Structures are given as C-alpha cells and as structure tokens.
C-alpha cells in the first residue's frame, strides 16, 4: 500500500477492519492507475523534447517513480511495458556511449520488466531457459496483441547482445532474440517505425558472415524500415551507416546516411523528436570517427 493510501485510510482501518482493508487495496490501485496515466503522458512529453539536456535531467526521476509504482503493482502490464521501453530508450540515448556497464544493467532491467508480462504465459516462463525449439513453440502461443511486450523485451535484450558482441555467452542468446523479432515481423512489421526490421538490419549488418551476418538481407531490412517510417525515424539511417555501410566498406554511403541525419529538420517526426535529436548527436560523433572505420 502506498504512503498516500496509508495516510487517508489508517483511521478508518482501526474502526472497520477487513472491510476497509479491501477498500484500501482498491484505493491504492486507483491511485496507481491515475499516476500511471501521468507517467505515460510524461514519457510522451519527453519523447517530443528537442533539448537533450532537459531530457537527460528529467528521465531518471521519471524512471525511479515508475520503479516505485511497479513495486506497488508488480503485475501491472502498462507500467511494466513503460519500464521496458523507458529503460531501453534511456540506455540507448544517454548511457551506452559513456558506460557499457550501466547500459548493460539498464538493458537487462528493461528486458526483465518485459519478461514479467510475458511470463504470465506459463509455457513461455517454463521454456524460456530451455532449448530454442521449445522456446519457439511457447512463443507461438502469443498473438498480435502481445507484439508491444515482445518487441520491447526483445529490443532491450537485443541491445544488450549487440553491446556485448565480444562475449560468447551474450551471442548465444541471440537466436532467442531473433525468434522474438521474427514474431513481431509476422504480426506487425510496422510496429515502432519498423523496429524489427531495424533490429535485423543492424544485427545482420554487424556480424561477419561466419557468425550469421548477411549484408544483402541487412540492406533489405534497413530499406524496409525507412519505407515504413517514411524516412522520418532517423535512427534507421544511423544504424544503417554504423553497421551495413561499415561492414561493406561503403564510405560514400556511410557519409551520405550520416549527413542525411545531421541535416534533417527539427520536428520531422514530432512524437520522436528526442530519438531524432539523439540520432543527430550519434551521427556527428560517428562521422568524426570515420577514419577509424575506413
């Protein structure tokens, strides 16, 4: 029960016993429901922000408030999904380039929030740590309505793997992440601006062929993601340059993609202003490092 609920309900509990205890739980859930709507609105406002300093200062407090709400309502799917999305986005935008260790922590926290939703399916929970065949069989029990939870869980997990490509244990987890992203492609390939296509474009364009890389398919996925987002989600161009263009040593494409990001106008995609501004920062930094890759 939250401190707010305790403050209002304690005198009544003394006189009414179990009846008010039940009402107290209801009040707590009502409070959490109202607050989760505010949190949701807060994340939407942050996503529309163009000032990275404001966003960087605001996001941690929002995430900790979200953590507190999840402690009070550990099975609230809306809160858990916000947690998966929030920690993934924060790690990618503000942590990954400065601290691999912290980014790993946040990516796994995001993944585990998503898994709490998916583990409501007993078969998936049972076979999550099993072999790939059983994992895929359990995954097939989900449907289109489960795409958001599966995508954000896999996105967090995939970012963790991508950040630890030099770790054999991390790479061994990749087939399960790929299975989840293939599920997203099957049921809603346009979800989050073609996010599953962006995932496969990055993974297939980052790994050598002997480890499963495929530059031809990588390019197809990137082009599809760009098409789905009408060219307005700039992260697609950034990862296209960082993975495919580098792997194929296409310097002209590398420069063209990054300059496209840098030169893009503000408010190109208002609901993702923050992601696009982060893409611009990352593109400028990557362009400065061009000689390291070619």
C-alpha positions in Angstrom: 0.0 0.0 0.0 1.3 3.5 -0.9 2.1 6.2 1.7 -0.8 8.2 0.3 -3.2 5.4 0.8 -2.0 4.8 4.4 -2.4 8.4 5.3 -6.0 8.5 4.3 -7.1 5.0 5.3 -5.4 4.3 8.6 -8.1 5.9 10.9 -10.8 4.0 9.0 -9.0 0.7 9.2 -8.9 1.0 13.0 -12.7 1.0 13.1 -13.8 -1.0 10.2 -11.2 -3.9 10.0 -11.1 -6.0 6.9 -13.8 -4.1 5.0 -11.6 -1.0 4.8 -8.5 -3.1 4.2 -10.2 -4.3 1.0 -11.2 -0.7 0.1 -7.6 0.4 0.8 -6.3 -2.0 -1.8 -8.8 -0.6 -4.2 -7.8 2.9 -3.4 -4.1 2.0 -4.0 -4.9 0.5 -7.4 -7.0 3.6 -8.3 -4.1 5.8 -7.3 -1.6 3.8 -9.3 -4.0 3.8 -12.3 -4.2 7.6 -12.2 -0.5 8.0 -11.7 0.4 5.6 -14.5 -1.6 7.8 -16.9 0.5 10.8 -15.7 3.7 8.8 -16.2 2.6 7.8 -19.7 2.0 11.4 -20.5 5.3 12.3 -19.1 7.1 9.9 -21.3 5.2 11.2 -24.4 6.3 14.7 -23.5 9.9 13.6 -23.1 9.8 11.8 -26.5 8.7 15.1 -28.0 11.5 17.1 -26.4 14.2 18.5 -28.6 16.5 19.7 -25.8 18.7 16.8 -24.8 19.8 18.4 -21.5 16.3 18.7 -20.3 15.5 15.2 -21.3 18.7 13.8 -19.7 17.8 15.5 -16.4 14.2 14.5 -16.4 14.2 10.9 -17.4 16.0 9.4 -14.3 13.4 10.8 -11.9 10.5 9.5 -14.1 12.1 6.1 -14.2 12.5 5.9 -10.5 8.9 6.9 -10.0 8.0 4.2 -12.4 10.0 1.7 -10.4 8.2 2.7 -7.3 4.8 2.2 -8.9 5.8 -1.2 -10.2 6.8 -2.2 -6.7 3.3 -1.4 -5.6 1.7 -3.1 -8.6 4.2 -5.7 -9.8 1.8 -7.3 -12.4 0.5 -4.0 -14.0 1.2 -4.6 -17.7 1.0 -0.9 -18.6 3.6 0.0 -16.0 5.9 -2.9 -16.9 5.7 -2.0 -20.6 6.6 1.6 -19.8 9.5 0.3 -17.8 10.8 -1.9 -20.6 10.5 1.0 -23.1 11.8 3.7 -20.8 15.0 1.9 -19.6 15.8 0.7 -23.1 15.5 4.2 -24.6 17.4 5.8 -21.7 20.3 3.3 -22.0 20.5 3.8 -25.8 20.2 7.5 -25.8 22.2 8.6 -22.7 24.2 5.8 -21.3 25.5 3.3 -23.9 28.2 5.6 -25.3 29.7 6.6 -21.9 29.3 3.5 -19.7 28.9 0.0 -21.1 28.4 -1.4 -17.6 25.5 0.9 -16.8 23.9 0.3 -20.2 24.1 -3.4 -19.7 22.4 -3.0 -16.3 19.6 -0.9 -17.8 19.0 -3.1 -20.8 18.7 -6.2 -18.6 16.3 -4.3 -16.3 14.2 -3.3 -19.3 14.2 -6.9 -20.6 13.2 -8.3 -17.2 10.3 -5.9 -16.9 9.1 -7.1 -20.3 9.5 -10.7 -19.3 7.3 -10.2 -16.3 4.5 -9.5 -18.8 5.4 -12.5 -21.0 5.8 -14.8 -18.0 2.1 -14.6 -17.4 2.1 -17.3 -20.1 3.2 -20.3 -18.0 4.6 -22.3 -21.0 6.8 -19.3 -22.0 8.0 -19.0 -18.5 8.7 -22.7 -18.3 10.6 -22.9 -21.5 12.3 -19.5 -21.5 15.6 -21.0 -20.4 15.2 -24.2 -22.4 16.4 -25.1 -25.9 15.4 -22.9 -28.9 12.8 -25.3 -30.3 10.8 -25.3 -27.0 11.2 -21.5 -26.7 9.8 -21.0 -30.2 6.9 -23.4 -29.5 6.0 -21.4 -26.4 6.4 -18.1 -28.3 3.9 -19.3 -30.9 1.2 -19.3 -28.2 1.2 -15.5 -28.3 -0.8 -13.3 -30.7 -0.9 -9.9 -32.3 -1.9 -8.1 -29.0 1.4 -9.3 -27.5 3.5 -7.5 -30.1 4.4 -4.5 -27.9 5.6 -6.6 -24.9 7.5 -9.0 -27.2 9.1 -6.2 -29.2 10.3 -4.1 -26.2 11.6 -7.2 -24.4 13.5 -8.3 -27.4 14.7 -4.8 -28.2 16.2 -4.4 -24.7 17.7 -7.9 -24.9 19.0 -7.4 -28.4 20.7 -4.1 -27.5 22.4 -5.9 -24.6 23.6 -8.6 -27.0 24.7 -6.1 -29.6 26.7 -4.2 -26.9 28.4 -7.5 -25.9 29.2 -9.0 -29.3 32.7 -9.9 -28.0 31.0 -12.1 -25.3 30.3 -15.7 -26.4 27.6 -16.1 -23.7 25.8 -13.0 -24.9 25.9 -14.0 -28.5 24.5 -17.4 -27.6 21.3 -15.6 -26.5 20.9 -14.0 -30.0 18.8 -16.8 -31.6 16.0 -16.4 -29.0 16.0 -12.6 -29.5 15.8 -13.2 -33.2 12.9 -15.6 -32.7 11.0 -12.8 -30.8 11.7 -10.2 -33.5 10.6 -12.7 -36.2 7.3 -12.9 -34.3 7.0 -9.1 -34.5 7.7 -9.2 -38.2 5.0 -11.8 -38.6 2.2 -10.0 -36.7 3.1 -6.3 -37.2 6.2 -5.5 -39.1 5.4 -1.7 -38.9 5.4 -1.6 -35.1 7.5 1.2 -33.8 8.6 2.5 -37.2 9.6 -0.9 -38.4 11.6 -1.6 -35.3 12.0 -5.3 -36.0 13.4 -4.5 -39.5 15.8 -2.1 -37.9 16.9 -4.8 -35.5 17.6 -7.3 -38.2 19.3 -4.7 -40.4 21.7 -3.9 -37.5 22.4 -7.5 -36.4 22.9 -8.9 -39.9 25.0 -5.9 -41.0 27.2 -6.0 -37.9 28.2 -9.7 -37.8 30.7 -11.3 -40.1 29.2 -14.0 -42.4 30.8 -16.8 -40.4 28.7 -15.7 -37.4 25.5 -15.3 -39.3 25.9 -11.9 -40.9 24.2 -11.2 -44.2 24.8 -7.8 -45.7 22.3 -8.3 -48.6 19.4 -9.1 -46.2 20.6 -6.4 -43.8 20.2 -3.7 -46.5 16.7 -5.0 -47.4 15.7 -4.7 -43.7 17.0 -1.1 -43.4 15.3 0.0 -46.6 12.0 -1.5 -45.4 12.3 0.2 -42.0 13.0 3.6 -43.8 10.0 3.0 -46.0 7.7 2.2 -43.1 8.7 5.3 -41.3 8.5 7.4 -44.4 12.2 8.3 -43.9 11.4 10.2 -40.7 12.8 8.0 -38.0 16.5 9.0 -38.1 17.9 6.1 -36.0 17.4 3.9 -39.1 19.9 5.9 -41.1 22.4 6.0 -38.2 22.4 2.2 -37.7 22.4 1.7 -41.5 25.7 3.6 -41.6 27.2 2.2 -38.5 26.5 -1.5 -39.4 25.9 -2.1 -43.1 28.0 0.7 -44.6 31.0 -0.1 -42.3 30.8 -3.8 -42.9 30.7 -3.4 -46.7 33.2 -0.6 -46.5 30.9 1.7 -48.5 32.4 5.1 -47.4 30.2 7.1 -49.8 27.0 5.5 -48.3 28.4 6.0 -44.8 28.8 9.7 -45.3 25.5 10.1 -47.2 23.4 8.4 -44.5 25.0 10.3 -41.6 24.7 13.7 -43.3 21.1 12.9 -44.0 20.6 12.6 -40.3 22.6 15.7 -39.4 20.8 17.8 -42.0 17.3 16.7 -41.2 14.9 19.4 -40.0 13.6 19.6 -36.4 10.1 18.2 -35.8 10.4 15.9 -38.7 8.6 13.3 -36.6 7.2 15.2 -33.5 6.4 12.1 -31.4 10.1 11.0 -31.7 11.9 14.4 -31.5 14.1 13.1 -28.8 15.1 10.0 -30.7 15.9 12.0 -33.8 18.0 14.5 -31.8 19.9 11.7 -30.2 20.4 10.2 -33.7 21.9 13.6 -34.8 24.4 13.6 -31.9 25.4 10.0 -32.6 25.7 10.7 -36.3 28.1 13.7 -35.7 30.3 11.6 -33.4 30.4 8.7 -35.8 31.3 10.9 -38.7 34.2 12.3 -36.6 35.5 8.7 -36.2 35.2 7.9 -39.9 38.9 7.3 -40.4 38.8 4.6 -37.8 36.4 2.6 -39.9 37.7 3.1 -43.4 
